[in-house]
Amino acid sequence: MKDTVYITGHKNPDTDSVISAIAYAEYKNRTVTSDAVPIRLGPLNRETKFILEYFGVEEPRFMETMKLQVKDLDYDKTQPIEPEISLKMAWNLMHRNNVNSLVVADGEDFLKGIVTVSSLTSSYMDVWDTTVVGKAGTSLDNILETLSGEIILLPENPRPFSGKMLVISLMAEDASEVIEENDITVMGNIGELQIAAAEKNVSLMIITGNHGVGEDVLKECSERGITVIKTPHDTFTAARLLPQSVPVKSVMAENNITYFNEDEFVDDISPVMTQTRYRSYPIVNSEKRVMGTLSRYHLISQVRKKIILVDHNERSQSIDGLEHADILEIIDHHRVADVATGSPIYFRNEPVGSTSTIISSIFFENGIRPSKKTAGLLCAAIISDTLYFKSPTSTNTDRMALERLLKIAHLDADEFAMEMFRAGTSLEGKTPEQLLAQDFKTFTLDDQKIGISQVYSLDAEALTDYKDDLLSLMDKRAEKEEYTIYGLLITDIFKEESELIVTGPNKELLETAFDKKLSNNSMVLPGVLSRKKQVIPVVTQVLLSRR
């Protein structure tokens, strides 16, 4: 498998999560030999899209799981063969590449069939129909390649190779009795036999021993549309090799081929491979174009995917199939949660306002200057996650990192912050489903399963018209997914307050936590801007006091 390291933030990614992955991937690619790839686990919010477009940076690729897929394996990138090549050529390719099968594809690499050693040997060992060369549509090129032949005469309108294969070693008068029109004849340097074959209108005359033909034979053959070639082989060898000029399409398996798509999961294809006895299997892409072949060896030698987690360390917030990957590092600024590793790793967790602050520190500590684009991205992430230092999670470390990055990015922080928040906090056209998915995180505390989304808006009153629909959807999700508390925190950065809309069987815990009564499942929380530092810790304290 390729030596790729995936770097990812959490599900329902916010700006800090996405930019931390992008920036740390740049750092890794500049300091180590592995291929670091930033990924995302969900759609980007408006703010993050604005930032990436502002700095001209592509979105990280979306990934759903860390489970191994076929495309992650180091399978054989063998070139497929065309259906028209000869059996002999196919046999030579198998020996040259030390393989037992070849994938057959058309000129655009679309899968057509598969040919194996057994199918080649079986076809040769079987008693051939003497008309097989004609029935298989064998080309002159195949015959020349198989016999190492050379053209002596190629008429303008050659006869089709539709007759039987025939070795001529009789007297001329006897040969005339067995030769039929359009036969393919193999003979030596005997002029009388050559004339006899020509007079019977054979389609192809193969002269063995590299001998030529007389002018009279050439004239007769030219007038009758007979192709004449010569081969260095003796008559016996030429006759033995001739059936090997048949194209592989005549013996390849076309139906019920077992093949795999490169996007399939290894766990799904392994049982299929154990239940079948093929040595290798074609691999195709989504268009069914051949990409290579896979054998059992590739499954035995498979390597787990490698991943670095940024801006989270909770399994519920991370990528699906995390247990199938090797976690190499965790860079985060949240509470230490439940991600377990099989061996010691680099774990960096700091009480700062943004993971991007930590990533910036890693650059500077190692004497590496982030690129201008990445510096701009890191500025945006720090401004976003600290709410431009209005959030209680922000620290002097965040301020110092921002000041240093602004010089590299040549960015006006005040102007950019206003433009970014204006683009990111607009709720226009958003559905309840989109609001709840925008920045949703799950927290497990004792026997409580708590899910809270957070959105920022300069106009929270825009939600008034569909607040009932929002609550109805929250009720359904809380019941279906067994959340004891399911909330939406709507934060106004400039008023420096949040409205908490909440549902779930234990929503009254929030009344105790904030010493406020819910009104229509809602309460206003002055000064509350941070879900991480001002909501979850308060709820946690209430739960601890009830033990």
N, C-alpha and C positions, 0 to 999 in steps of 0.2 A: 504494500500500500504506500502511496505517496507520503512523504514526511511532512504532513500538513498539521498545523495546530490551529484549531478554531477558537476564536475569542468572542464571548457572548455576554451580553447583559441579561436582564431578567425578561420574563414574559410581559406582555403589554408594555413595551419599552417606552421610557421617557427619554428626554434629551440627554441627560447625563449617562444613562445606560448605553445608548447607541454610540455617543461620541467617545466614551471611555474605550469601547471595543475598537473603534476606528483608530484612535490615537495610539493605543497600546499595540495594535497590529503594526503600525508604522515603527514604533520603537523596537519591537521584536525583529522586524525585517531588516532593520539597520544594525542589529547587534548579534544576531544568531543566524545559522544557516537554514533553519527550518522555514517553511512557507506559512507565515501567519495570516489567517484569513478572518476578518471581522464578519460576524453574522448577526442577524436579528431574529427574534422569536415571535414577532407579530407585526402588524401594520404600524407605520410611523404616524405620530400625531402631527397636527398642523404646525406646531412650533418647530419640531425637528425637521420637517420637510422644508420649512422656510430657511432654516439655518443651512442645511445641506445645499439647497439651491443658491443661497446667498454666497457661499464659498466655492461653489462649483464642484461639489463632492458627490460621488455616486452613493446611492443607498446600499448598505450592506446586503448581501444575499440572504434570503429567508430560508431557515431550516427548521424542520419540525421535530427531528429526533436525532439522537446520537447512535441509534442502532445502525450497524454496518449494512451498507448496501453493496450490490455487486460492483458498482463503479468505484467503490473504495478499495477493492481488492486489486492486487497486482496481476491481473489476468493477462494471458498472452495476446498481444496486439498483432495477431497474424493477419496477413492480407488475404481476403477471400479469393478463390479462383473463379474464372468464368465457366459457364456451362459447356462452352465449346472446346475447351482444351482437351487434349487426348488423355487416354488412360495412362499411357506411358509417361507423359509429362506429370500427371498427378502422382504417379508412383515415385518419380524422381524427386518431386517436391517433398513428399513425405520422408524419404530417406535423407534428403539434404537438411531438413529442419527437425528431423528426429521426432516426428509426430505420427499419430495413428489415424488421423482423420483430417479432412479439409472441408471448410465451409464453402459452399457454392453460392455465388451472388451474381446479379446481373451487372451491367456496366455502371450502374449508379449505386452499387453495393447493397441493393435490396436482397434480403435472404431468399434463396431459391431452393436450396437443399443441402445435403451433406453427403460426402463420399468417404468411406472408410477403407482401411486395408483389407478387411474381410470382403467388402463388396467388390473391390478390384480383383482380389485373388479368386473369389467365387466366380466372377464373370469370366475369368481367363480359364479356370479349371473346367467350367461347364463346356459341354459340346456346343460350339457356336453354330448358329444358323449361318450357312455360307453367304447369305445375303445381308448379314448384319451391318456391313460397312455402308451399304446403300440405305437400309432401313433407318439407321441412326443419323443419316444426313451428314456423314463424315466429309470434312472438307479436304481439298487437295493439300492445303497447308499442314493439316494434321498428319496426312500420309507422308509428306516430305519430311516433316520433323521427326516422325517415328522411325522412318527408314534412312534418315540422314541422306535424303534423296536430292536430286538435282533435276530440274526440268530440261528435257530435250526438245519437246514440242508442246506448246499450249495453243490450241486452235482458237479462232475468234469465237466460235459457237461450240464449246466442248459438250460432248455427250454426258448425261447424268450418270453418276456411279450407282446405278440401280440394279445391276446384275449380281451374280454370285462371284465369290473369290475362287480363282482357279489357277493351279500350278500346271504349266504346260511342259511336259517332258516326253511327249509321245512323238511318233512320226507325224508329219504334217497332215497326211490324209486321215489318220486316226484322230488327231486333235480337232479337226474340223467337225467331227461328229459330236464332240462334247462341248465345244465352245458355242455360246449363245450371245445374242445381241446385248450390248451394254455390260458384258462381264468385265471383271477386273482380273487381268491375267498377270502372272508372275512367270518369267521365263529367262533363259540365258541368251547367249549370243549366237542364235541359230536363225539365219535369215528366213528359211522356209517356214518355220513356226511363226515368226513375226508377221510374214505376209499372210499366212493362214488366219491368224488372229485378226489382222486388219480387215481381211475380206469378210469376216463374220461380224464386223462392226462392234468390236469391243469398245468399252468406254475408256479404259485405262490400261496401258501397257507398261509393266514394270520390268525393266531390264536389269538383271543382277550382275554382280562382279564389276560394276562401273563400266560396262561395255556400252558402246553406242549402237546405232542402227544405220543401215544403208540409206542412200538417197531415195531408192525406190520405195522403201518402207516409209520414210518420212513423207514422201509425196502422197502415198496411199492414205496414210493416217491423217494428213492435213485435209485431204478432200473429204474424208469421212467424219471429221470432228473428233478424232481419237487423241487423247492426251498421252504423251510418252514421257516417262521419267526414268532415271537410272539410279541405282543404289550400290554402294560399295559392298553390301552384304551378299553372301552366297544365296542360292535359291531357297534352301531350307530355312535359313535364318530370316530371310525376308518374308517368307510365308508365315513363319511363327510370329514375327513382329507385327504384321499387317493388322490383325484384329485389335492390337493395342492403340491403333490410330482412332478408334471409335471415341466420340466425345463423352465426357463424364456424365453428361445429362442423361445418357442412356442407362446408367447404372446407379445414379445418386438416389438417395431417399428423398422424396418430395413431400410425403404426407405424414402426419403425426410426428413431426420433428419436435424433439424436446429442446427448447431454447429458453433463454432467460433475458429479461429486460434489465438494463443496467441500473434502473431505479428500484428493482425488487430488493427486498431485505434478505440478507444471508440466512436468517433464521427460517425464512419461508422456503427457500430453495434447497436447503440441506436435506430435508426429508425426501424431496423428489430425486435428488442425486443418489441417495442411499437405496431408493427403490428401483432405480434403473441401473443398467450396467455399462453405460457408455463411458468411454475414457475422457471425452471432452464434450462440451456443450457450446453452441453458438451464443454469443452475447450480442444483443441488438439495442439500438437506442429507441426513443419513442416513435421514430418514423419507420422502424423495422430495418434500419440500415445496420449492416454487420460491423461490430466494433472489435471483435476478437473471439477468443475461446476460453472457456473456464474448465478446469479439471479439479478433481478432489484434492490434489496437492495444494491448490490455492486456498482451499478452505482450511487445511491443516496449518498452513503458514500465515493465516490471517493475523493482522495486528489491530489492536483496539484503537479507536479514534482518540486523539489527544485534544484536550479542551482547557481553556483558561476562563474562569468566571470573573466578571467584573460587575461591580455595583449590586451584588447580591451574594448570599451564601446560604439560602434556604432552598431545599429540594423542591418544595411546592412552587417556587417562583422560577425554577430553572427549566432547562430544556428537557423534553421527554426522552426517556432512554438514557439518562445520565449515568445509570449503573453500568451501561455498556462501554463507557469511555473511561480514559485515564485522566483525572483532573491533575493538571500540572501546577497551577497557581490559582490563588484567589486574591483579588484586589477589591477592597470594599470599605464602606464607611457606615455600615449598618450594624445592628447587634449580631453577635455570633450565634448562629442557629444550628441546623441539623445536617449539613452536608458532611458526609464521612468520606475519607480517602483510604486507599489501601496501603499507602506509604507516606512518609513525610513529604510535605510540599512547601513551597514558598507561599506564606499567607501574610498579607499585609492589610491590617485593619486599623484605620485611624479615625478619631472623632472630629472629622472636618465636615464641611457643608456639602462637599461634592467629591465623587470618586475621581473626577477629572483633575481635581487639585492634587490627588495622590499620584496620578499618572504624570502630571506636570513635574512633580518633585522627582519622580524616577528619571525623567529625561535629564533634568538639571543636575541631579546627584551623580549621574554617569557622564557628565560633560558633553551631552548631546543636545543640540538645539533643534526643537521641533520645526518642521517646515512652516512656512507662512500660513498655508491653509490650515494645517493642523493646529497651529497656535490660535488661529481665529476660532476654530471649532471648540477648542478647550476653553477659550474666553466665554463663548456662548453657553457652554455647559455649566461653568461655574456661576455665571449670572443667573441662569435658569434655576439651578438646584438650590441656590441660596436666596432666590427671589431678589437678586441684586442687593444682598446683604440685609434684607428685611427679615429673613427667616432666622429664628433662634439657633438654627443649626450652623449658621455661618461663623467663621472664626477669622482671626488675624492671618492665619496660614492661607486661607482662601483669598484674602485681600492681597497678600504679598504675591501669591501665584498669579492672580489676575493682572496686577501691575506689570509683572515681568513679561507675561504673555502678550499684553497689549502693545508693548514696544516692538515685539517681533511681528505681530499681525498688522501693525499700523492701523489700529481700530479706535474710533471714538466710542468709549463705553456707554456714555449717557445716550447718545443718539441711537446706537445700535440696540441697546436694551429696550428703549421705548418702541422701536420698530419691531423688535422680536416679540415683545409681550403683546403688542397690538395684533400681530399676525397669529400668535398662538392661542390667545384667549377668546377669540371670537367663537360664539356658540351658534352662529347663524347656520341653519340647515342641518344641525346635528340631531340625530334621533336619540331616544333614551338608550337604545342598544349601544350606540357609539360612545355616549357619555360614560356608561358603566365600564366599557372596555378600554377607555383611553389610557388610564393609568391605574390599573387594578392590582392589588396585592392581597395575598392571603396570609394570615398570621394564626398560628396555632398556640394557644395558651391554656395549659391544663386540658380540660375537656371542652374548651371553647374554640370553635372555628370561626374566625372573624375575617370578613372580606371588606375592604374599603377602597373605593375609587376616589381619586382626587383630580379635580379640574380647576383651572385658574380662569377667572373671568373678570373683565372690567365692568361687566353689566350682568350681575347674577339674577336680576329681575327678569331677564330674558327667558328664564326657566319657568316662570309662573304659569304660562298657558298650558304647559304639558307636565306639570308636577304630578298630577293624579296618574297619568300614564307611566311616569317614571316610578312612582311608588308601587303600582301594580306589577310592573316588571321585576322590581326588587323583591317583592313578596314571593313571586313565582320562583325566582332563582334561589332565594334563601331556603325555600322549602325543598326544591328539587336537589340542591347540592348540599343540603344539611348545614347551612351556616346558622350559627346561633345569633350572630350579629352581622348585618349586611348594610353598609353605609356608603354614602356619597358625600365627600367633603368639597364644597364649592368655595374656593378661596379668592377673595378680592385683595390683590396685592397692595393697592394704593389705600384702601380703607383699612388694611391690616386687620382683617377679620375673616372668619369663615362661617358658612352655614353648613350644618351637619344634618343631612337627611338620612334617617336610619330606620331599619325594620329588622325583623327576626325575633324569635321567642325570648331572647335575653336582652333586648334593646334597653330595658330599664337600667342595666348596668351603667349606661352612659349618663343617666340622670344622677346616679350616685357619684360617678367619676367627675362630673363637671358641676355638680350641685345646681343643676338646672332641670326644669320640667320640659318635657317634649310637648310641642304644640303641633298637632297634625304631622307627627313623626319628624319634627324638625326642631332644631335649636340653633341660635346664633352664638358664636363663640368669639368674642372680641380678643384680638391679639393672637389668635391661633392661626398659624400659617403652615405649620409642619405636621404632617401625619406621623412621621417617624418619631419626632421629639416631643410633640405636644398632645398626641392622641393615644398612640399605642402604649407609651410608658404609664400614662394616667390610668388606662384600663387595666394594665398589668398590675399596678399597685392595688387596685380594688380587688382583683382576683386573689392576689397574695394575702390580703388582709382577711379573706373569707376562708382560708384553709384551716 
